[in-house]
């Protein structure tokens, strides 16, 4: 009797995924991530009418052979808050792929209390959501098959968050070292 774990009829669909994971791990060192100081340069320096809460926080995180960079910045105006998180997953494309892979397939929801839908911008895919009950919004973007951007707002509508997305000069974001069609 064949082991259910090694049963070819069950694992056949896993082989391409396992190959991709193995390939990413073997070639991870060939795709450096931006250094924290470089990540800061990609963040907007100001948002009109809002005050920065602190200097941007940046870090380089290593997990085994994978590494990624993170930049974080918060802004506020009275009780309105915006938090920006930007990740460079160039050395951890499997993490990028897992984060963005299902966005297009997720259902659109638009009712009296929630909006959640797929969005596509120039060289970006994402999801946007707005919770009308607690007045929170969020835009998640995969940029250039490499960067993952989260904009979260408290007492902020989606139109305002879209205005903040336009503050990012996406042409300054480096492209990934390989084309990653799995993320689309």
C-alpha positions in Angstrom: 0.0 0.0 0.0 1.4 3.4 -1.0 1.9 6.0 1.6 -0.8 8.8 1.3 2.0 11.4 1.6 4.0 9.9 -1.3 1.0 8.7 -3.3 1.6 10.1 -6.9 -2.1 10.8 -7.4 -2.1 13.0 -4.4 1.3 14.7 -4.8 1.3 15.2 -8.5 -0.1 18.7 -8.1 2.5 19.5 -5.4 5.5 18.8 -7.6 5.5 22.2 -9.4 5.1 24.0 -6.0 7.9 22.0 -4.4 10.1 22.7 -7.4 9.3 26.4 -7.1 10.1 26.4 -3.3 13.3 24.5 -3.9 14.4 26.8 -6.7 13.6 29.9 -4.6 15.7 28.5 -1.7 18.7 27.6 -3.9 18.7 31.0 -5.6 17.7 33.2 -2.7 21.2 34.5 -2.2 21.2 35.8 -5.8 18.4 38.3 -5.1 19.4 40.8 -2.5 16.8 42.9 -0.8 17.0 46.7 -0.3 18.8 47.8 2.7 16.7 49.5 5.4 18.0 53.0 4.4 17.0 52.3 0.8 13.6 51.2 1.9 13.0 54.5 3.8 13.5 56.3 0.5 10.5 54.5 -1.0 8.1 55.8 1.7 6.3 59.1 1.4 8.0 61.7 3.6 4.7 63.4 4.4 1.0 63.2 3.9 -0.7 66.5 3.5 -2.7 67.4 6.6 -1.2 64.6 8.7 1.7 64.5 11.2 4.3 61.8 11.3 4.1 59.8 14.5 7.8 58.9 14.6 10.8 58.4 12.3 10.3 55.4 9.9 11.2 52.1 11.5 13.2 49.8 9.2 14.7 46.3 9.7 16.3 43.5 7.8 14.8 40.1 8.8 16.5 36.7 8.1 14.8 33.3 8.4 17.2 30.6 7.4 18.4 31.3 3.9 15.6 33.8 3.2 15.7 37.5 4.1 13.4 40.4 3.6 13.4 44.1 4.4 10.6 46.0 6.2 9.9 49.7 6.5 7.1 51.1 8.7 5.7 54.6 9.1 2.6 56.0 10.9 0.8 59.3 10.4 -2.1 60.9 12.3 -4.5 63.8 12.3 -6.8 64.1 15.3 -8.4 60.6 15.6 -7.5 59.6 12.0 -4.6 57.3 11.7 -2.6 55.8 8.8 -0.1 53.0 9.1 2.2 52.1 6.2 4.2 48.8 6.0 6.4 48.1 3.0 8.2 44.7 2.6 10.9 43.8 0.0 10.5 40.1 -0.6 13.0 39.8 -3.4 15.0 37.2 -1.4 11.8 35.5 -0.2 9.6 35.3 -3.3 7.7 32.3 -1.7 6.5 34.7 1.0 5.4 37.2 -1.7 3.7 34.5 -3.6 1.8 33.2 -0.6 0.7 36.7 0.4 -0.7 37.6 -3.1 -1.5 34.4 -4.8 -5.3 34.2 -4.1 -6.2 37.9 -4.3 -7.7 37.7 -7.8 -9.8 34.6 -6.9 -11.3 36.0 -3.7 -14.9 37.1 -4.1 -15.9 40.7 -4.2 -18.1 41.7 -1.3 -20.0 45.0 -1.3 -22.9 45.4 1.2 -24.1 47.8 3.9 -21.2 47.1 6.2 -18.2 45.9 4.2 -16.4 46.4 0.9 -13.7 43.9 -0.1 -12.5 43.6 -3.7 -9.6 42.9 -6.0 -7.8 45.9 -7.5 -5.2 46.2 -10.3 -3.0 49.2 -10.8 -0.1 49.8 -13.1 2.4 46.9 -12.3 0.4 46.2 -9.1 -2.2 43.8 -7.9 -4.1 44.0 -4.6 -7.1 44.0 -2.4 -8.9 46.9 -0.8 -11.4 46.8 2.0 -13.5 49.1 4.0 -15.4 48.3 7.1 -18.2 50.8 7.4 -19.1 49.8 11.0 -15.8 50.5 12.6 -14.7 53.0 9.9 -11.4 51.2 9.0 -9.9 50.7 5.6 -7.0 48.8 4.1 -5.2 48.5 0.8 -2.8 45.6 0.2 -0.6 45.9 -2.9 1.9 43.5 -4.6 4.3 45.8 -6.5 6.6 44.6 -9.3 6.3 41.0 -8.2 8.5 41.8 -5.3 7.2 44.4 -2.8 4.2 44.1 -0.5 2.6 47.3 0.6 0.0 47.6 3.4 -1.9 50.8 4.0 -4.2 50.7 7.0 -6.5 53.5 8.0 -8.6 54.3 11.1 -11.4 56.8 10.3 -9.9 56.9 6.7 -12.0 56.1 3.6 -10.7 54.2 0.6 -10.5 57.3 -1.6 -8.0 58.8 0.9 -5.9 55.6 0.9 -5.9 55.6 -2.9 -4.5 59.2 -2.7 -1.7 57.9 -0.5 -0.9 55.1 -2.9 -0.3 57.9 -5.5 2.3 59.4 -3.2 4.5 56.3 -3.9 6.7 56.7 -6.9 6.3 53.1 -8.1 8.7 53.7 -11.0 11.5 53.9 -8.3 10.7 50.4 -7.0 13.3 47.9 -8.4 11.9 44.9 -10.2 12.4 41.4 -9.1 15.4 39.5 -10.4 13.1 36.9 -12.0 9.6 37.1 -13.5 7.3 35.6 -11.0 4.0 34.7 -12.8 2.8 32.6 -9.8 2.1 35.9 -8.0 -0.5 37.1 -10.6 
